[in-house]
Amino acid sequence: MNFVINLELHHPAQTVVPPMKRPAHVQKEILQLHEAYWNGYMKGDVKGMGALLDEGYTQVGSAETEVFSNKKDAVQFLRDTIDQVAGKLEMRKRHTRVETQ
């Protein structure tokens, strides 16, 4: 099963660096934020996950009930469903990279 994850974690350098390859230190920080989000998901840390999301966060999940146009609704969905995955999910052989648009 493959999933496409598009997390918009905002970094101050995004407003300074044009859309091209990000400096290595920025890429590292983005990957650390991505890792923190998924670690929070696997542990059930909704508060920590919510802190990483921008107020303008949007999400399109795998079902109609998993589409959100704001952070508030997405975090509420996490609160309502986190028990279904927390402590039950394991990620293996992940390959993550930073891409620009």
C-alpha positions in Angstrom: 0.0 0.0 0.0 1.4 3.4 -1.0 0.5 6.8 0.5 1.3 10.2 -0.8 1.8 12.7 2.0 1.8 16.4 1.3 2.5 18.2 4.6 2.8 21.9 4.3 5.1 22.7 7.2 6.1 26.3 6.9 9.7 27.4 7.3 10.9 31.0 7.4 13.3 30.4 4.6 10.4 29.6 2.2 9.7 33.3 1.9 13.4 34.0 1.1 14.6 31.1 -1.1 13.1 31.0 -4.6 11.6 27.7 -5.8 14.7 25.8 -6.4 16.7 23.3 -4.3 16.7 24.4 -0.7 19.9 24.7 1.3 20.9 21.5 3.1 20.2 23.0 6.6 16.6 23.9 5.5 16.0 20.5 4.0 17.3 18.9 7.2 14.9 21.0 9.3 11.9 20.2 7.0 12.7 16.5 7.3 13.0 16.8 11.1 9.5 18.4 11.3 8.1 15.7 9.0 9.6 13.0 11.3 8.3 14.8 14.4 4.8 14.8 12.9 4.7 11.1 12.1 6.3 10.1 15.4 3.5 12.1 17.1 1.0 10.3 15.0 2.3 6.8 15.9 2.5 7.8 19.6 -0.9 9.5 19.7 0.5 13.0 20.5 -2.3 15.1 18.9 -1.2 18.3 20.7 2.3 17.9 19.4 1.1 17.2 15.9 -1.3 20.2 15.9 1.5 22.5 16.9 3.3 21.6 13.7 0.4 22.4 11.4 -0.2 25.9 9.9 -3.6 27.5 10.5 -4.3 27.2 6.8 -3.6 23.5 6.8 -5.7 21.4 4.4 -6.0 17.6 4.2 -7.4 15.2 1.7 -7.5 11.8 3.2 -8.5 8.4 1.8 -12.3 8.8 2.6 -14.8 11.6 2.2 -14.9 12.1 5.9 -11.1 12.8 5.9 -11.2 16.1 3.9 -10.5 19.2 5.9 -9.9 22.8 4.9 -8.5 24.1 8.2 -6.3 23.1 11.0 -9.1 23.1 13.6 -11.2 20.4 11.9 -8.1 18.3 11.0 -6.9 18.3 14.6 -10.4 17.4 15.9 -10.5 14.5 13.5 -7.1 13.4 14.9 -8.5 13.6 18.5 -11.5 11.6 17.4 -9.6 8.8 15.6 -6.0 8.7 17.0 -6.8 5.7 19.2 -7.2 3.7 16.0 -3.5 4.1 15.2 -1.6 5.2 18.2 0.6 2.4 19.4 -0.6 0.1 16.6 1.2 1.6 13.6 4.8 0.9 12.5 6.5 2.5 9.6 9.3 0.7 7.8 11.6 1.3 4.9 10.6 4.9 4.5 12.3 7.1 1.9 11.5 10.8 2.4 12.8 13.7 0.3 12.2 17.4 0.1 10.8 18.6 -3.3 10.1 22.1 -4.4 7.3 23.3 -6.7 
